[in-house]
């Protein structure tokens, strides 16, 4: 939780002294004490800070703070880094997948060309067997 002084508009640190006026406004203790030297009224709402008792109507406040925001931010940064690493791994895997897919397409094309060549060679072989058979018949007729 961040608390800002309504006078100087600076963030009030964990160890800074804080004052709460009876009107509910929160100030850095140094700032409000300086303002009270010039006027006995709240600098925001002009309510008399002394009231009828002529005692200063400010309560010094102490906040119990923890680093939960910082811890959460640190945890979220860690998670973001882990997710970024996972995304990078997945992008690398996607690139590898695309490369393998292209290689697979090339292998399929080469396989298809090999099958066509084998079919042509079978046809040529069968043609040559027929020619051989005819040549044997022609040779047998000549003898």
C-alpha positions as MATLAB code, in Angstrom:
seq = 'XXXXXXXXXXXXXXXXXXXXXXXXXXXXXXXXXXXXXXXXXXXXXXXXXXXXXXXXXXXXXXXXXXXXXXXXXXXXXXXXXXXXXXXXXXXXXXXXXXXXXXXXXXXXXXXXXXXXXXXXXXXXXXXXXXXXXXXXXXXXXXX';
ca = [
       0.000    0.000    0.000;
       1.379    3.422   -0.946;
       0.563    6.465    1.150;
       1.111    9.952   -0.213;
       1.362   13.140    1.795;
      -1.433   15.514    0.761;
       0.877   18.516    1.222;
       4.126   17.636   -0.543;
       2.592   14.839   -2.667;
       5.573   12.622   -1.901;
       5.189    8.995   -1.044;
       5.423    8.451    2.691;
       8.056    5.842    3.375;
       7.802    2.931    5.735;
       9.892    4.652    8.406;
       8.476    8.187    7.961;
       6.361    9.709   10.714;
       2.700   10.024    9.709;
      -0.017   12.218   11.230;
      -3.779   11.728   10.955;
      -5.994   14.784   11.458;
      -9.422   14.442   13.101;
     -10.890   15.326    9.708;
      -9.306   12.152    8.331;
      -6.543   13.607    6.191;
      -3.135   11.952    6.369;
       0.091   13.942    6.221;
       3.790   13.500    6.617;
       4.380   14.704   10.196;
       7.127   17.134    9.146;
       4.903   18.744    6.484;
       1.865   19.234    8.736;
       3.947   20.645   11.590;
       5.416   23.163    9.148;
       1.909   24.085    7.891;
       0.618   24.489   11.448;
       3.199   27.206   12.053;
       1.322   29.311    9.458;
      -2.274   28.221   10.080;
      -4.101   26.175   12.701;
      -6.403   24.630   10.086;
      -6.175   21.469    7.958;
      -4.540   22.480    4.668;
      -7.103   20.422    2.723;
     -10.477   21.031    4.338;
      -9.726   24.043    6.563;
     -11.160   22.344    9.652;
      -9.708   23.684   12.899;
      -7.150   21.087   13.937;
      -7.167   22.252   17.541;
     -10.925   22.219   17.992;
     -12.296   23.693   21.198;
      -9.796   21.999   23.480;
      -6.834   23.954   22.088;
      -4.928   20.697   21.968;
      -3.476   19.643   18.691;
      -5.895   17.201   17.082;
      -3.386   15.043   15.254;
      -2.701   11.434   15.978;
       0.655    9.997   15.128;
       0.237    6.802   13.141;
       2.457    3.787   12.727;
       1.782    1.365    9.907;
       2.587   -2.278   10.065;
       3.722   -3.012    6.583;
       5.152   -5.986    4.947;
       6.826   -6.586    1.658;
       3.851   -8.521    0.300;
       3.588   -6.264   -2.766;
       7.280   -6.700   -3.468;
       6.992  -10.436   -2.855;
       4.059  -10.669   -5.242;
       5.924   -8.615   -7.840;
       8.982  -10.844   -7.451;
       6.841  -13.969   -7.766;
       5.089  -12.580  -10.839;
       8.414  -11.650  -12.435;
       9.658  -15.174  -11.765;
       6.508  -16.628  -13.342;
       6.858  -14.307  -16.332;
      10.460  -15.453  -16.810;
       9.436  -19.110  -16.579;
       6.603  -18.577  -19.067;
       8.965  -16.669  -21.385;
      11.383  -19.595  -21.260;
       8.537  -22.014  -22.035;
       7.405  -19.829  -24.932;
      10.960  -19.758  -26.280;
      11.174  -23.560  -26.015;
       7.851  -23.919  -27.804;
       8.933  -21.508  -30.537;
      12.132  -23.530  -31.003;
      10.107  -26.743  -31.108;
       7.754  -25.177  -33.652;
      10.742  -24.258  -35.837;
      12.090  -27.809  -35.531;
       8.634  -29.157  -36.357;
       8.410  -26.959  -39.443;
      11.869  -28.080  -40.577;
      10.944  -31.744  -40.067;
       7.683  -31.197  -41.900;
       9.555  -29.741  -44.885;
      12.022  -32.622  -44.779;
       9.104  -35.065  -44.670;
       7.555  -33.426  -47.751;
      10.884  -33.701  -49.599;
      11.274  -37.362  -48.627;
       7.714  -38.086  -49.811;
       8.469  -36.415  -53.167;
      11.694  -38.413  -53.491;
       9.832  -41.609  -52.612;
       7.199  -40.847  -55.257;
       9.920  -40.232  -57.884;
      11.615  -43.509  -56.853;
       8.321  -45.404  -57.204;
       7.759  -43.879  -60.650;
      11.292  -44.859  -61.667;
      10.757  -48.406  -60.366;
       7.505  -48.624  -62.350;
       9.336  -47.437  -65.501;
      12.137  -49.950  -64.883;
       9.575  -52.771  -64.441;
       7.928  -51.767  -67.702;
      11.328  -51.656  -69.430;
      12.218  -55.049  -67.923;
       8.935  -56.548  -69.160;
       9.500  -55.029  -72.620;
      13.013  -56.510  -72.698;
      11.676  -59.949  -71.617;
       9.171  -59.820  -74.449;
      11.913  -58.801  -76.897;
      14.162  -61.587  -75.578;
      11.367  -64.098  -75.999;
      10.755  -62.889  -79.555;
      14.480  -62.965  -80.292;
      14.652  -66.596  -79.082;
      11.721  -67.507  -81.322;
      13.360  -65.754  -84.282;
      16.653  -67.503  -83.560;
      14.928  -70.858  -83.278;
      13.240  -70.295  -86.670;
      16.571  -69.492  -88.310;
      18.238  -72.608  -87.025;
];
